[in-house]
Amino acid sequence: MHLGIVGAGAGAAALAYVVENTADVETTILEKSGGVCGRAATRRRDGVRYDYGANYLKDDDDRVVDLVTEQLDTEGLVDVTEPIYTFDAEGTVSEGREADDHKWSYESGLTQIAKRLFDRTDATVHRRTRVEGVARENGAWRLVDADGGEWGPFDALVLNPPAPQTADLLASADWDADLRGTLAGAVADVGYRSNYTAVLHYPFELDRPYYGLVNTDKAHDVGWISREECKPGHVADGETLLVVQANPEWATAHYDDDPEANVAALAEMAAEVVGDERLGEPDWTDHQGWLYAQPEGGVARGPVDAAEAHDLYCVGDWVAGEGRLHAALRCGLDTGERLALSLA
């Protein structure tokens, strides 16, 4: 049996892990970027590691907890113990958010989740391969990439990109017009929030009692500030690295603006909230715009379930209806079980 997967995000990795360890299947994954794990992304620079998309993995699902702590290798798994504080529209910082019991990452960063899941399979991941065409022919699925390369046939196909990109693939798919249109329309209805992340490094240590600050009233231009040095193995002693994420409205308004100007603006706002004017002048920076950062809800289940009868599966946080890493992983585990049963 042959399985094709578009996208190598966390949900796809969890699905591949389940299917490959349950059914006799050959799995091919096509990923448009150079990395895996989607928005749970990690970069390295000057001896520093930082998670610049998803900040950590919550222990909000028992099955995901078992996956991370029992089934996968726990070497390098780290837990942020400092709490999360809040701030309001005026930038006033307060205690008061009930912190997650665990805030997990890895010494090498959150991308380790997908890497470790894929390492437990025989799946082949083809990176920098953008899928632009989907077709159903003679009961099998075929894919065409941006360079004209053809992939398949596949007995089953899994779509893992964010909902808007999945909807685009479906809208142009060579497949039953009614089924294609119903599913594409349902997927296109999933709204998304954009995000803009500034990464700010400083050659000094910041003394604060918290790991992160979250804007709970959604009325500040900054939505999140976190201290990456609170993750063991990420930042050397005596240094500070802030991950600053804009709120969706600011991110949308400034998404195409000059990156240096965006980073400078976010640095100044972070300095005001944290209360240290030195933070307005980092010694180096990084940035990333996330056009499709978090879904605002979930896809309608009816069209998704109907597609599975035709060996087409959707997976990701937008299917789960919650823009969190644990939700994407759980979606992958559950969908993988249904797919493995179908292939068997």
C-alpha positions, 0 to 999 in steps of 0.5 A: 500500500502506498500513502502520500502526504502533503506537508510535514507538520506535526499532525502529519508526523503523528499520523505517519508514526501511527500508520507506519507502525500499524499497517504495511505501507510505504509513505511519501511526504512532500514538504514545501519548506526545508524543515519539518514540524510546520509552525513548531519551528526552531532556528539556530544562530551564534550558539543560540536555539530558539522556537520562533513559532509555537512556543512550547507543547502543553500537557493538555492531552493525555495521549500526547503526553504519553506519546512524548514522555513514554513512546518517544525518546525523552533525552533532551526533553526540557520543561519551562518551570517559570510562570506566565504573567499577563499584561493589559492594553496599557502594558501593565504586568500582573500575575494571575494567569493559571500556568500550564502544568508543563511547557515542554520543548527540547534542548534542540527545539520543538522541531524535535517532535516531528523529527523523532516521530519521522525517525520511528518510521520508514517514511521518505520526506522530500523537502523543498517540494511544493505540490501544486496539483492533485488528481484522482485517477482510477481509484488512486491519487496522484500529485504534481509538484511545482517543477512538473514532477509527478508522484504516486499513485497513492492508495490514500492521500493526506493533506496537512497544509494550513486550511487556506492552502489546502482549500486552494489545492482542493479547488483545482483538484481533478476529482469529482466536482461535487465532492471537491467543491463541498470539501474545498468550500468547507476548508476555505471557511476556516478563518485564520489569524496572522502573526509576526514574530521578532526574535531579539538577542541581548548580551546581558542577562534579564532578571524577571520572575516569569517565562512569558507575558501574554496580553489577555485583553487582546488590546495591546499591539504585542500579544506575547513575549517570552524568554527563551533562556528559560528553556535549558540548552537554548541560550548561554548563561549571561545572555537574553533572547526574547521572542515577541509576537504581535497581536493579529491586528498589528501583524495583518496591518504590518505584514508587508512592511519593512522587516527592520522597521517591524522588528524595531517597533516590536522591540520598543514595545517589548522594552516598555512592557518588560520595563527595561529600556535596554531591550529597545536595542538588541545586538542581533535580531531575526523575524518571521511573518506567519500569514496563517498562524492560528485557525480561528475554529475548526472545519466542518466535520461532514465534508471531511468525514465524507472525503475519508470514504474516498481515501482522502484525509485532512489533518492539522490544528485546523481540523482539530479546531484549536491552534495549539501543537498538542491539538495537531498531534492528537489530530494526527494520532486519531486520523492515523488510526482511522487511516491505518484501519482503512489501509488494513 
